[in-house]
Amino acid sequence: MRLLLVEDNRSLAESLHKALEQAGFAVDVMYDGQAADHVLHTQDYALVILDLALPRLDGWEVLKRLRARRKSMPVLILTAHGSVEDRVRGLDMGADDYLSKPFDLGELEARVRALIRRSHGHDHNRLSCGALCYDGSCRMFTLAGEALKLTPREHAVLELLMLQGGRAISKDVLSEKIFGLEESGSAEAMEIYVYRLRKKLADSGVGIVTLRGLGYLLAEQ
């Protein structure tokens, strides 16, 4: 699952980048608002973590332009100024959540998981498809009650398929939502991960279906 982190404090940005990657996310980092606005014109993210006090273009303007383009990706605002007025302004402008500095990394990760889950229409941490279950609080899959061993990339693909809730997702969209800007990924690479996942789900009653022209769908078989 790919995130965009926009934070001009490089020390904090590096710490958050590392923590979020350890939590299983692919993270692109931008250090100023203009760079963030530029990448948001061309890239799609599961979520944006946006500082407000940014050089070149502040976070308010980045958020305003994003919503003016009718992009609905969740936005979590980070700021050192946690006044009620700022929170109200941010939410009214289209932010989905707000976290004041300093904050606990565990809380940030929990809020990120919750926002992504809700953006896909899920209110609960636990999702299931037949014998396959996913616990969003610990980001763990189980199959017939047993932990499912997955590589980070396999986990990311299966997580997106599970969050789709029975809706198809194309190889191109999967690739865009999983690989960071500095990573080499392609729609063809998705075929490899889907093949591996199909082998791990074999004989479970759950499978990944290919819908011609639409992409992949997680479903009971």
LUMPAMAR-83518 format. One record per residue: residue in three letters; x, y, z of N, C-alpha, C, CB in turn. Coordinates in pm, whole numbers, plus 32768, in hexadecimal, padded with zeros to 4 digits. Glycine has a CB too. Layout:
<recs>
ALAXYZXYZXYZXYZ ...
</recs>
This chain:
<recs>
MET80567F8A8000800080008000805A807C80007F9E8000807D ARG804680D57FA180A281467F8E806B81C57FCD80BE815D7EF9 LEU80C08209801B809D8286805D80F682F7802980AA827880F6 LEU80C383728034811583E8801B81268431809F80D484457FAE LEU81A3844680C681C38493813E81FD8519811482288445819A VAL81C08586814281EF860C81218216865181A38181865F80D3 GLU829A865E81B782CE86928235835686D3821A82DB862082A2 ASP83658754823D83E3879A821F844F8782828683C9882D8215 ASN842D875282FC8491872F836184CD86A983398453872983F2 ARG854586AB8303857E863282C9859885C6833185FF86538281 SER85BD85EC83A885D485898411855285408432860E85CC848E LEU84E7858D8444846585508461843584FF83EA83FE85BD8485 ALA844785348372841B84ED82FA8461846682ED84368541827E GLU84E384628309852D83E5830084FD8381836885C283FF8311 SER84E183B183E184B08359844C8427831F842884A883A584D2 LEU83CF837583F6834A834783CF835082E8835882F083BE83AE HIS83A6830882F983B982B3828483E0822682AF842382EF8226 LYS8442821F83078474819E833584088151838284EF81B2838E ALA83C2819783DB835B8155842D82E9812183D7832481B68496 LEU82BE81708376824E81488320827680D582C4821D81BF82CE GLU82F280D5829583208065824383287FE5829683A880848205 GLN83547FF2831383587F7D836B82CB7F498387839F7FA083EE ALA82697FA2837F81DD7F7A839481A17F3F831581897FF283C1 GLY81EF7F3A82A981C27EF7822F81927F5181BF81567E9D8251 PHE81A77FD581CD817C8032816581EF8057810A813F80AF81A4 ALA81D08075808B823080B48032821A814A8040821F80837F9B VAL82868197805082778225807182CB827B801382A0823E8103 ASP828982DC7FD182CF83457F8782D583BF7FE2828883657EFE VAL834684047FE483588478803C837384F47FE983CB8460809F MET832A855F8006834185E27FCB835B8645803D82C7860F7F72 TYR83B886A3802583E286FE808F83AB878B807F847887028094 ASP835F87A58017832188298009829B881B7FC2837E888A7FBB GLY824788807FD181C088797F9D81B788767F06817288EA7FCF GLN821288BC7EC4820E88BF7E32822C88367DF7827289277DFB ALA829087F27E2F82B1876B7E01823C870C7E1B833187387E46 ALA81FC871C7E8E818986C77EB0811786DF7E4E815A86E07F40 ASP80FA875D7E32808D877E7DD580A987457D4B807A88167DCD HIS8126874B7D22814C87167C9E813586807C9781DE87377C7F VAL816486357CFC815885A37CF680C685787D0581AC85627D64 LEU807685C77D4D7FE885A57D5D7F9785BA7CDD7FAC85F77DCD HIS7FD286007C7D7F91860F7BFA7F97858C7BAB7FD486817BAA THR7FFF853D7BC5801884C97B6F801184427BB7809E84D67B2F GLN801984427C3B801F83C47C857FA383B17CDD809D83C07CDB ASP7F8483327CF77F1383117D4D7F4A82CE7DCC7EAD82B47D03 TYR7F1482F57E3F7F4382BF7EBE7ECF828B7F117F9183297F0C ALA7EED822C7F687E8781FC7FC57E678267802B7EB5817B800B LEU7ECA82BD80487EB8832680AE7F29838B80A37EB282E9813C VAL7F0C840780C87F71847280CE7F8084A0815E7F4A84EA8071 ILE7FFB84A3818F801A84DB82138058856381F8807B847C8269 LEU801485CD82218035865481F3805286B382677FC5868C819E ASP80CD86E6826A80EE875182C980B687D48292818A875B82E0 LEU8098883182EA805F88B082BD80C9891B82A37FFC88E48323 ALA8130892182F98197898A82ED8203895B828D81D489AB8378 LEU81E8896A820A8244893B81A3827E89AF815481FD88DA8145 PRO82FA89A2812483328A0A80CD82F68A02804183CA89FD80C5 ARG83008A717FF882D78A7F7F6C82418A7D7F5783168A127F1B LEU81FA8A297FA181688A237F98813989E2801A813789D17F17 ASP80E68A26806780C289ED80E9805D897C80DA808A8A598145 GLY804D893281467FF688BD81447F6588DE81277FFE887781C6 TRP7F38895481537EAF897E81377E97898280A07E938A078176 GLU7EF689BD80577EE689CC7FC77EF189457F807F508A2D7F90 VAL7F4A88EF7FB07F5588687F777ED0881F7F847FC688167FBC LEU7E9488277FFB7E1487E680147DA688237FBC7DEE87F380A9 LYS7DA488A77FB67D3E88EC7F667D4588C27ED37D5089857F71 ARG7DBF88BC7E9C7DCF88977E0F7DAB88047DF87E5F88B27DE1 LEU7DCE87AF7E577DAD87217E4B7D16870D7E427DE686D37EC1 ARG7CCD874D7E9C7C3C873D7E9C7BFA87847E257C0287737F1F ALA7C3887F07DF57C0288347D7F7C0A87D97D047C4E88B77D65 ARG7C6B877C7D047C77871B7C967C1C86A37CAC7D0986ED7C86 ARG7BCB86AB7D167B6C86407D387BB085BC7D557B08862E7CC8 LYS7C2985C37D8C7C6E854B7DB97C3C85297E467D0A855E7DB8 SER7C1184AF7E597BD0848A7ED77C2B843E7F377B5884387EBA MET7CAB842E7F167D0483E47F6F7D0784237FFA7D9283DE7F35 PRO7D0983D180657D08840780ED7D83845E81097D0183948152 VAL7D6F84C581587DDD851E81807DDF852982187DCC85AC813F LEU7E52850882517E69851682E17EC7858B82F57EA48492831F ILE7E9985F283397EE9866A83507F40865983CC7E8E86E6835E LEU7FBE867F83BF801A86888430803D871B8445809C86328418 THR803A874884C0805E87D484D8808B87E985677FE9883084B9 ALA80DE884D857981098873860080A388CF8640819388B785FD HIS8044890085F07FDE895C86217F58891286277FD389DB85C7 GLY7F3388E6869D7EBC889586AA7E4488E086DE7ED888238704 SER7E35895E86B87DC489AC86E97D42897886AE7DD68A4186C6 VAL7CD6899186F57C53896686C47C3589A7863E7BE5898A872A GLU7C5C8A27862F7C408A6F85B37C868A2C853D7C6D8B0185BF ASP7D048A0285527D4D89C084E77D0E893984C57DE089AE850F ARG7CE288F185297CA3886F85107C23887F84BF7C8588278594 VAL7BD388E184E87B5588FA84A07B72892284107B02896884E7 ARG7BD5897A83FE7BF789A783777C27893183227C638A15837D GLY7C7C88DE83597CAF886C830E7C42880A82E67D188824835E LEU7BEA87EB83447B7D878E83267B1C87C982C07B32876883A6 ASP7B00884A82CD7AA7888C826E7AE3889081E17A888919829D MET7B68889281D87BA9889781557BB7880D81167C3188D78162 GLY7B9287A581627B93872081277BF486BE81657BB2872A809A ALA7C3786E481D37C8C868382197C34861B825C7CE886CA8282 ASP7C6A85A3826D7C1E853682A97C408520833C7C3684B6825D ASP7CB5854A83657CDD853C83F27D4C859E840E7D0A84AA8413 TYR7D6D85AD848E7DC6861684BB7E1785E185307D77869784E4 LEU7E9A85F2852C7EF085C385997F55863085BB7F39853E8573 SER7F568658863A7FAF86C486668036868C86917F6F871386D9 LYS80A186D4866E812886B2869B813D86E48729819286EE863B PRO8187869B877B81BE86158762815185AB876E823085F687C4 PHE81668539872E810284CF873181488449874280AC84D186B1 ASP80FA83E58765812E835E87758128831586EF80DE831087E2 LEU819382CF86CC81978289864B812982218641821F82488637 GLY810C81DF86B080A3817B86B1801C81B6868F809D81368736 GLU8002822F86C27F84827286A47F7F829A86117F7082ED86FD LEU7FEE82CC85DC7FF282F1854F7FD3827984F7807C832C8529 GLU8014820885127FFD819184C27F6D816184CD805C812184ED ALA7F33816985467EA8813F85587E498198850A7E82814185EC ARG7E63821B850A7E0E827984BF7E1B826284297E33830B84E3 VAL7E95824583FB7EAB8228836E7E5B81AC83447F4282148351 ARG7E65814283937E1C80C883747D8480E083717E3D805A83DA ALA7D53812C83D37CC3814683DB7C92819883647CA28190845D LEU7CDF81FD833D7CB7825282CC7CB58203824A7D1582CA82C0 ILE7D1981AF82367D1D815D81BC7CA780FC81BA7DA2810F81B3 ARG7C8D80BE822D7C1D806082367B9980A782157C17802182C3 ARG7B84811C82517B068164823A7AFB819781AB7AFB81D9829B SER7B6C81B8816D7B6781E880E37B38817B80837BF0821A80B8 HIS7B4280FD80B07B11808D80607A88805E808E7B7580198066 GLY7A4C80A980EA79C4808A811479B780258183797A805A80A2 HIS7A24801081D07A207FAE823C7A247FF582C47A957F498230 ASP79C97FCF831C79C3800C83A17A0B7FBA840B7933801F83CA HIS7A2C7F3E83EC7A667EE684507AF47EBC842A7A0E7E6A8463 ASN7B437E9984907BCC7E6E847A7BD47DE4843B7C177E6F84FC ARG7B747D8E84587B7A7D04842A7B267CF283AB7B4B7CA48499 LEU7B687CC483427B277CA982C27B387C1582A07B607D038251 SER7ADD7BE082537AE97B53822F7AB37B3981A47AA17AFB8295 CYS7AE87AD081687AB87A9C80E97AC57A0580F47B097AD6806C GLY7A5679C381137A5D7934812C7AB9791481A07A8C78EB80AF ALA7B1878BA818A7B74788F81F47BE778F282097BAD780781D3 LEU7BEF795881B37C5A79BC81BE7C2A7A3182147C8779ED8131 CYS7C757A4F827D7C527ABE82D67CC67B2082DF7C2D7A898364 TYR7CA37B9F82F07D087C0882FB7CEA7C5E83747D0D7C5F827B ASP7D4B7C6C83CD7D3E7CC084437D8C7D41842A7D727C7784C4 GLY7D437DAE84137D837E2C83F27DD07E6A84637D1D7E8C83C4 SER7DB17E4584E07DF87E8185517E887E5385577DB27E5E85D3 CYS7EA27DD8852B7F2C7DA5852A7F5A7D86849C7F387D278580 ARG7F027DA0843A7F1F7D8A83AD7F4E7CFB83947F897DED837C MET7F017C9B83C87F247C0D83BB7EB47BC083757F407BD18444 PHE7EDD7B67831B7E807B0E82D87E847A8483197EA07B048241 THR7E107A4783257E0879BA834D7DB3797182E67DCC79AC83DE LEU7DD678F382D17D8C789E82747D64782182BE7DE2787C81F5 ALA7CE2780E82CE7CAB779E831B7CE4779E83A87CC8771882D5 GLY7CF5781583E17D237822846A7DB97821847D7CEA77B884BA GLU7E05780A84127E977805841A7ED3788183D87ECD778583D7 ALA7F3E78B584167F81792B83DD7FB1790C83507FF879578437 LEU7F96796982F47FBF795982698044799F82547F5279908208 LYS80A97953822D812E798B821B813879CE8192819A791E822A LEU81547A508193815A7A9F811981D67AF7811980DC7AF38109 THR820C7B1080A382747B75809782327BFE80A282C47B658010 PRO827D7C6880BE82417CEE80C781F27D13804982AC7D5580E0 ARG82267CF27FD481E07D167F5881627CC27F46823D7D037EDF GLU81697C417F6680F27BED7F5E80877C1F7FBE81157B5A7F7D HIS80B37C48803580567C7D809980107CFA806480A07C9D811D ALA805C7D52802580237DCF7FF17FBA7DB37F8680927E287FB9 VAL7FD87D547F2C7F787D337EC27EF97CF77EFD7FB87CD17E5D LEU7F097C967F587E957C557F937E437CB57FE97EC17BDD7FE7 GLU7E877D11802E7E417D75807F7DE97DCD80277EA67DCB80CD LEU7E1E7DFA7FB67DCF7E4D7F5B7D587E007F237E267E827EE9 LEU7D6F7D847EFE7D017D327ECA7C957D1E7F347D367CAA7E99 MET7CBF7D087FB17C5E7CF6801D7C107D7680367CA57CC8809E LEU7C567DE880377C137E68804F7BB27E8D7FDF7C7A7ED5805F GLN7BC67E567F697B6B7E737EFA7ADF7E3E7F147BA17E387E78 GLY7AD27DDF7F707A4D7DAD7F9679FF7D707F2379FE7E1A7FD1 GLY7A427D207ED079FD7CDE7E6379FA7D2C7DE279737CC17E8C ARG7A3C7DA07DDE7A437DEF7D647AC87DD27D1D7A357E867D82 ALA7AC47DD27C9A7B3D7DB77C4D7B9B7E2E7C517B197D947BBB ILE7C1E7E127C457C837E7A7C407CE87E547BD47CC97E8E7CCC SER7D0D7EB37B817D647E957B0F7DF57E837B3A7D5B7F047AA7 LYS7E437E437AE37ED17E317AFE7F197EB87B087F117DDB7A91 ASP7EF17F167AB27F327F997AB37F197FE27B387F007FEF7A3D VAL7E9D7FDC7B687E7D801E7BE77EC47FD87C5A7DE4801F7BFE LEU7EC67F547C597F0F7F0B7CC07FA17F367CC47F067E737CA8 SER7FDE7F3C7C4F806A7F637C4680807FF07C7B809B7F597BB5 GLU8027804C7C56803580D87C7F802780E87D167FCF812F7C38 LYS7FCF80967D537FB580A37DE1801A80587E387F2B80717DFF ILE8072800A7DFB80CF7FB87E48815F7FE67E3A80C47F287E1E PHE8188800A7DC18213802E7DAA822980C47DBF823F80067D1F GLY829280E77E0982B781727E1D82F881AC7DA0831481807E94 LEU830D82307DA1834782747D2D83D382427D0C834A83097D45 GLU841F821A7D7284A881F07D5D84B481597D4984FE821A7DD1 GLU844381137D44844680837D32842480607CA283E4803F7D92 SER84577FEC7C7784377FBD7BF183C37F5C7BFB84B37F7B7BAC GLY83557F827BC182E07F2B7BC382927F3A7B4382877F4B7C3B SER82437ED77B2381F67EDC7AA8817B7E867AB8824A7EAC7A30 ALA81207E967A5880A87E437A5880CE7DB07A4980487E6E79E8 GLU813A7D9579FD81667D0B79EA81957CCD7A6D81D57D057982 ALA81D47D207AC282037CEC7B43818E7CBE7B9882527D577B8E MET81197CFE7B8980A37CD67BD4807E7C467BB7802F7D317BB4 GLU80937C197B3A80717B917B1580C17B2D7B6880897B7A7A80 ILE813E7B4F7B8781937AF77BD6815E7AEC7C6482247B297BD8 TYR813C7B5F7CA0810A7B5D7D2A80827B197D3381007BEC7D61 VAL802E7B2E7CD07FAB7AEC7CCF7FBC7A557CC07F527B257C5D TYR80197A2C7C6C8034799C7C5B8060795D7CE080A279877BF0 ARG80B979A17D2780E8796D7DA8807879677E0E815B79C37DDF LEU802479CE7E0E7FB479CF7E6C7F5079607E4D7F6D7A577E69 ARG7F3879487DCD7EDD78DC7DA87F0F78557DDB7ECC78D87D0F LYS7F9278417DD57FCA77C47E087FB577B87E9F805F77BB7DE7 LYS7FC478287EE77FB578267F797F2378197FA37FF278A57FB5 LEU7EC778407F4C7E3978367F6A7DFA77B67F317DF078AF7F35 ALA7E4A77667EED7E1776EF7EA97DCD76937F0A7E8876A47E65 ASP7D5C765D7EDC7D0B75FB7F287CCF76357FA87D5F75837F4B SER7CC876BA7FB27C9076F9802B7BFF772480187CE477718054 GLY7BD177207F9B7B4B77537F7F7B4977E77F647AF077347FF1 VAL7BBE78267F657BCC78B57F467C3278C27ED67BF879087FC5 GLY7C1679157E757C7279257E077C7179AF7DCB7C5478C17D9E ILE7CD279C97D757CDB7A487D2D7CAD7A2E7C9D7D6E7A847D31 VAL7C427A6E7C797C057A5B7BF67C347ACA7B987B6A7A5A7C00 THR7C537AA57B1D7C757B087AB77BF97B277A647CE87AD57A5C LEU7BD37BA67A617B637BD37A0F7B9B7C1F79977B007C2C7A61 ARG7B887BE879217BC27C2378A87B977CB578997B997BD1782C GLY7BFA7D0C788A7BE07D9978777BC97DE778F77B6B7DA97820 LEU7BBC7DA279697BA17DE579E87C117DD27A4E7B207DB27A22 GLY7C4D7D5C7A517CBA7D467AB07CA07CCD7B097CCE7DC27B07 TYR7CC47CDA7B887CBD7C6B7BE67C517C817C4E7D447C577C2A LEU7C1E7C107C7F7BB27C127CE17BC97BA17D447B277C057C9D LEU7BC47BC17DC57BCE7B5B7E2E7B437B267E4B7C107B957EB0 ALA7B307AA27E447AAA7A6B7E557AB079DC7E897A5E7A707DD0 GLU7A4279B37EC77A3179287EEC7A1978D67E6F79BD79167F51 GLN7A4E785C7E6E7A4078097DF879F577897E197ACA77E77DBD 
</recs>
